């Protein structure tokens, strides 16, 4: 009984103090309450920030783990800086090739809590070249490609635009080329998605290229489909002098390309895969081509 009474007295004591505080309306009491409220707000803000920081670190850790698990991404040889800003993962650095670049972006986008990916990845080129040399090589490719023969070709350098080929009458498009720090930018309009993709592949083929921004618009607009990807891939394989297209079978589903068939050498097998990766909007390439002399 005594324990019970003591407990009740303790509860009553707490309630009385609470009541006393509630009816204390003096200036000192107001200052104490305001200070307490400010302290609580600061504590809550610190808790939210700590939680956000922990969530950010967890997402960065998961992206790092995903990249390390992918065998075609070599973080030891090509370190990638991973950041997280306002719901978006930021990937920055050099990677071995276009496959590693696209896979890294896809893996980062697949991590829970990621609302977007900022792409600052660049390809480590086989040879370092100046922007002018890269631009000249690409323009040679564009001017020499039969599929683009009715496209006007322009170059933009140092704030000035020059025309390399003017097409009188009906044309298949207007392609403007610019290069900055090894990054090739394609702007203008073309009449089909195949034209857009071919121009993009030629840019990726250019020695010294570190990245391609393919901003060509298709007018009139076309609906992009897996069949459009396959049509462009077939054209690219026929253009590529290092590949025998008649020995390669390609399928595409949801922008994932699967290659089957035969290649004469490992280099031809690798080149056919590279051509598929270089196509605009292709997210993944599965290479099942067998090497048979």
NURO-718112 format. One record per residue (C-alpha): residue in one letter; x, y, z. Coordinates in nm, 4 decimals. Layout:
BEGIN
   vexgu          X          Y          Z
       A          X          Y          Z
...
//
This chain:
BEGIN
   vexgu          X          Y          Z
       X     0.0000     0.0000     0.0000
       X     0.2836     0.2348     0.0867
       X     0.4455     0.1830    -0.2519
       X     0.1222     0.2688    -0.4210
       X     0.0806     0.5881    -0.2181
       X     0.4344     0.6913    -0.2991
       X     0.3723     0.6395    -0.6659
       X     0.0547     0.8469    -0.6578
       X     0.2266     1.1256    -0.4682
       X     0.5035     1.1281    -0.7293
       X     0.2553     1.1550    -1.0123
       X     0.0670     1.4321    -0.8356
       X     0.3909     1.6197    -0.7807
       X     0.4718     1.6094    -1.1506
       X     0.1218     1.7233    -1.2422
       X     0.1387     2.0129    -0.9964
       X     0.4696     2.1310    -1.1424
       X     0.3237     2.1077    -1.4901
       X     0.0216     2.3088    -1.3817
       X     0.2441     2.5680    -1.2153
       X     0.4426     2.6101    -1.5370
       X     0.1272     2.6385    -1.7411
       X    -0.0092     2.9255    -1.5323
       X     0.3237     3.1079    -1.4927
       X     0.2877     3.3994    -1.7342
       X     0.5682     3.6241    -1.6124
       X     0.8344     3.7591    -1.8486
       X     1.0992     3.5203    -1.7185
       X     0.8711     3.2288    -1.7869
       X     0.8116     3.3542    -2.1414
       X     1.1833     3.3748    -2.2032
       X     1.2313     3.0210    -2.0688
       X     0.9552     2.8857    -2.2930
       X     1.0919     3.0661    -2.5985
       X     1.4409     2.9358    -2.5254
       X     1.3028     2.5846    -2.4830
       X     1.1107     2.6087    -2.8117
       X     1.4173     2.7355    -2.9950
       X     1.6249     2.4573    -2.8477
       X     1.3685     2.1992    -2.9557
       X     1.3584     2.3455    -3.3084
       X     1.7377     2.3366    -3.3330
       X     1.7427     1.9781    -3.2098
       X     1.4752     1.8803    -3.4621
       X     1.6639     2.0550    -3.7442
       X     1.9867     1.8792    -3.6465
       X     1.8047     1.5460    -3.6382
       X     1.6615     1.6019    -3.9869
       X     2.0008     1.7034    -4.1230
       X     2.1672     1.4033    -3.9639
       X     1.9041     1.1762    -4.1155
       X     1.9463     1.3355    -4.4590
       X     2.3243     1.3006    -4.4381
       X     2.2911     0.9360    -4.3383
       X     2.0499     0.8757    -4.6276
       X     2.2860     1.0486    -4.8699
       X     2.5826     0.8409    -4.7509
       X     2.3788     0.5228    -4.7831
       X     2.2787     0.6013    -5.1421
       X     2.6382     0.6869    -5.2364
       X     2.7521     0.3608    -5.0754
       X     2.4937     0.1607    -5.2718
       X     2.5910     0.3265    -5.6014
       X     2.9570     0.2563    -5.5266
       X     2.8789    -0.1091    -5.4562
       X     2.6748    -0.1415    -5.7760
       X     2.9576     0.0001    -5.9873
       X     3.2165    -0.2214    -5.8194
       X     3.0046    -0.5313    -5.8833
       X     2.9855    -0.4648    -6.2607
       X     3.2898    -0.6334    -6.4252
       X     3.2991    -0.3867    -6.7159
       X     3.3514    -0.0926    -6.4796
       X     3.7053    -0.0780    -6.3442
       X     3.6982     0.1659    -6.0535
       X     4.0545     0.0840    -5.9548
       X     4.1964     0.1930    -6.2876
       X     3.9308     0.4557    -6.3583
       X     3.8017     0.6007    -6.0282
       X     3.4588     0.7635    -6.0417
       X     3.3590     1.0398    -5.8025
       X     3.0062     0.9838    -5.6720
       X     2.7991     1.2666    -5.5270
       X     2.4360     1.3134    -5.4286
       X     2.2621     1.6492    -5.4642
       X     1.8881     1.7143    -5.4212
       X     1.7844     1.3604    -5.5066
       X     2.0224     1.3200    -5.8006
       X     2.3399     1.1115    -5.8149
       X     2.6355     1.2920    -5.9737
       X     2.8915     1.0718    -6.1518
       X     3.2177     1.2373    -6.2484
       X     3.5435     1.1053    -6.3874
       X     3.6845     0.9019    -6.6757
       X     3.5752     0.5497    -6.7672
       X     3.7233     0.2952    -7.0032
       X     3.4622     0.3091    -7.2771
       X     3.1050     0.3824    -7.3769
       X     2.9819     0.0515    -7.2330
       X     3.1221     0.1396    -6.8904
       X     2.9706     0.4882    -6.9144
       X     2.6190     0.3729    -7.0030
       X     2.6258     0.0886    -6.7496
       X     2.7360     0.3243    -6.4729
       X     2.4502     0.5644    -6.5490
       X     2.1974     0.2800    -6.5630
       X     2.3179     0.1243    -6.2366
       X     2.3132     0.4575    -6.0536
       X     1.9601     0.5310    -6.1742
       X     1.8443     0.1913    -6.0432
       X     1.9393     0.2576    -5.6787
       X     1.6415     0.3211    -5.4508
       X     1.5907     0.6852    -5.3556
       X     1.7612     0.8202    -5.6690
       X     1.5402     1.0576    -5.8688
       X     1.7936     1.1421    -6.1401
       X     2.1533     1.1065    -6.2546
       X     2.3866     1.3916    -6.3529
       X     2.6276     1.2607    -6.6177
       X     2.9771     1.4061    -6.5948
       X     3.1520     1.0898    -6.7101
       X     3.4038     1.1069    -6.9928
       X     3.5658     0.8329    -7.1983
       X     3.9399     0.7836    -7.1650
       X     4.0385     0.8152    -7.5348
       X     4.2871     0.5858    -7.7016
       X     4.4796     0.8955    -7.8043
       X     4.4619     1.2497    -7.6717
       X     4.3872     1.4993    -7.9469
       X     4.3054     1.8667    -7.9646
       X     3.9516     1.9842    -8.0302
       X     4.0419     2.1049    -8.3789
       X     4.1832     1.7674    -8.4812
       X     3.8767     1.5878    -8.3423
       X     3.6440     1.8272    -8.5263
       X     3.8282     1.7826    -8.8558
       X     3.8165     1.4025    -8.8320
       X     3.4469     1.3957    -8.7513
       X     3.3597     1.6348    -9.0324
       X     3.5492     1.4066    -9.2701
       X     3.3344     1.1153    -9.1534
       X     3.0109     1.3135    -9.1925
       X     3.1007     1.4448    -9.5381
       X     3.2003     1.1003    -9.6583
       X     2.8985     0.9088    -9.5304
       X     2.6516     0.8290    -9.8106
       X     2.3523     0.8170    -9.5752
       X     2.4163     1.1816    -9.4857
       X     2.5012     1.3107    -9.8332
       X     2.1954     1.5384    -9.8439
       X     2.2674     1.6929    -9.5049
       X     2.4159     2.0381    -9.4718
       X     2.7271     2.0229    -9.2532
       X     2.8366     2.3193    -9.0396
       X     3.1065     2.3682    -8.7761
       X     3.1053     2.5987    -8.4773
       X     3.4369     2.7060    -8.3301
       X     3.5416     3.0084    -8.1243
       X     3.1942     3.1577    -8.1508
       X     3.1838     3.1455    -8.5302
       X     2.9870     2.9095    -8.7563
       X     3.1142     2.7975    -9.0947
       X     2.9455     2.5847    -9.3609
       X     3.1384     2.2886    -9.4998
       X     2.8634     2.1616    -9.7265
       X     2.5563     2.3451    -9.8459
       X     2.2755     2.1395    -9.9987
       X     2.0557     2.3342   -10.2427
       X     1.6942     2.2337   -10.2679
       X     1.5491     1.9526   -10.0583
       X     1.7838     1.8329    -9.7880
       X     1.7899     1.5525    -9.5304
       X     1.8987     1.7747    -9.2483
       X     2.1361     2.0295    -9.1050
       X     2.4124     1.9076    -8.8745
       X     2.6221     2.1514    -8.6741
       X     2.9380     2.0192    -8.5067
       X     3.1209     2.1642    -8.2084
       X     3.3944     2.0162    -7.9901
       X     3.4925     2.1324    -7.6436
       X     3.7525     1.9536    -7.4308
       X     3.7041     1.6371    -7.6356
       X     3.3242     1.6402    -7.6009
       X     3.1455     1.6357    -7.9372
       X     2.8156     1.8225    -7.9628
       X     2.5746     1.7606    -8.2503
       X     2.2942     2.0112    -8.3067
       X     2.0457     2.0793    -8.5831
       X     1.7729     1.8749    -8.7483
       X     1.7552     1.5516    -8.9496
       X     1.4674     1.3723    -9.1199
       X     1.4868     1.0392    -8.9373
       X     1.6026     0.8663    -8.6205
       X     1.8401     0.6589    -8.8333
       X     2.0144     0.9779    -8.9514
       X     2.0419     1.0946    -8.5891
       X     2.1871     0.7615    -8.4781
       X     2.4340     0.7330    -8.7662
       X     2.5688     1.0816    -8.6975
       X     2.6052     0.9911    -8.3305
       X     2.7941     0.6687    -8.4060
       X     3.0334     0.8530    -8.6388
       X     3.1005     1.0935    -8.3526
       X     3.1793     0.8053    -8.1165
       X     3.4122     0.6569    -8.3790
       X     3.6146     0.9779    -8.3983
       X     3.9657     0.9380    -8.2488
       X     4.0091     1.1472    -7.9355
       X     3.6347     1.1671    -7.8603
       X     3.5618     1.1747    -7.4851
       X     3.1821     1.2045    -7.5002
       X     2.8978     1.2730    -7.7435
       X     2.6006     1.5024    -7.6837
       X     2.3565     1.4142    -7.9595
       X     2.1031     1.6978    -7.9582
       X     1.9854     1.6510    -8.3172
       X     1.6102     1.6965    -8.3552
       X     1.4089     1.4704    -8.5853
       X     1.1597     1.6599    -8.8015
       X     0.8939     1.5575    -8.8578
       X     0.8984     1.3718    -8.5245
       X     0.9155     0.9910    -8.5350
       X     0.8111     0.7398    -8.2730
       X     1.1183     0.5567    -8.1461
       X     1.0855     0.1786    -8.1266
       X     1.3033    -0.1310    -8.0974
       X     1.2674    -0.1751    -8.4731
       X     1.4053     0.1754    -8.5293
       X     1.7094     0.0764    -8.3230
       X     1.7574    -0.2402    -8.5286
       X     1.7251    -0.0503    -8.8569
       X     1.9943     0.1933    -8.7492
       X     2.2181    -0.0845    -8.6176
       X     2.1984    -0.2673    -8.9491
       X     2.3042     0.0488    -9.1323
       X     2.5914     0.1075    -8.8891
       X     2.7193    -0.2508    -8.9205
       X     2.7143    -0.2139    -9.2990
       X     2.9069     0.1142    -9.2751
       X     3.1699    -0.0257    -9.0370
       X     3.4632    -0.1597    -9.2459
       X     3.5759    -0.3829    -8.9586
       X     3.2527    -0.5843    -8.9426
       X     3.0878    -0.8399    -9.1721
       X     2.7182    -0.7655    -9.1059
       X     2.5820    -1.0709    -9.2888
       X     2.7273    -1.2970    -9.0175
       X     2.5669    -1.1087    -8.7287
       X     2.2106    -1.1441    -8.6002
       X     2.0699    -0.8632    -8.3868
       X     1.7574    -0.8397    -8.1736
       X     1.6291    -0.5532    -7.9620
       X     1.3780    -0.5426    -7.6799
       X     1.3154    -0.2354    -7.4655
       X     1.6364    -0.0792    -7.6023
       X     1.8456    -0.3782    -7.4954
       X     2.0346    -0.5152    -7.7967
       X     2.1331    -0.8827    -7.8203
       X     2.3985    -0.9797    -8.0750
       X     2.4411    -1.3342    -8.2023
       X     2.6169    -1.4994    -8.4936
       X     2.9833    -1.5231    -8.5838
       X     3.2879    -1.2977    -8.6092
       X     3.6233    -1.3723    -8.7681
       X     3.8251    -1.2239    -8.4823
       X     3.7816    -1.1053    -8.1240
       X     3.8368    -0.7499    -8.2485
       X     3.5427    -0.7821    -8.4912
       X     3.3282    -0.9239    -8.2114
       X     3.4216    -0.6336    -7.9861
       X     3.3680    -0.3798    -8.2647
       X     3.0137    -0.5009    -8.3380
       X     2.9294    -0.4619    -7.9695
       X     3.0790    -0.1128    -7.9653
       X     2.8626    -0.0158    -8.2633
       X     2.5526    -0.1235    -8.0732
       X     2.6537     0.0631    -7.7573
       X     2.7160     0.3787    -7.9609
       X     2.3547     0.3940    -8.0789
       X     2.1448     0.6696    -7.9259
       X     1.9068     0.5398    -7.6520
       X     2.0527     0.1875    -7.6319
       X     2.0732     0.1003    -7.2618
       X     2.2433    -0.2396    -7.2697
       X     2.4156    -0.4770    -7.5118
       X     2.4340    -0.8552    -7.4694
       X     2.7095    -0.9969    -7.6889
       X     2.6674    -1.3655    -7.7772
       X     2.8725    -1.3517    -8.0967
       X     3.1118    -1.6465    -8.1343
       X     3.4584    -1.6076    -8.2839
       X     3.5125    -1.8450    -8.5757
       X     3.7787    -1.7906    -8.8346
//
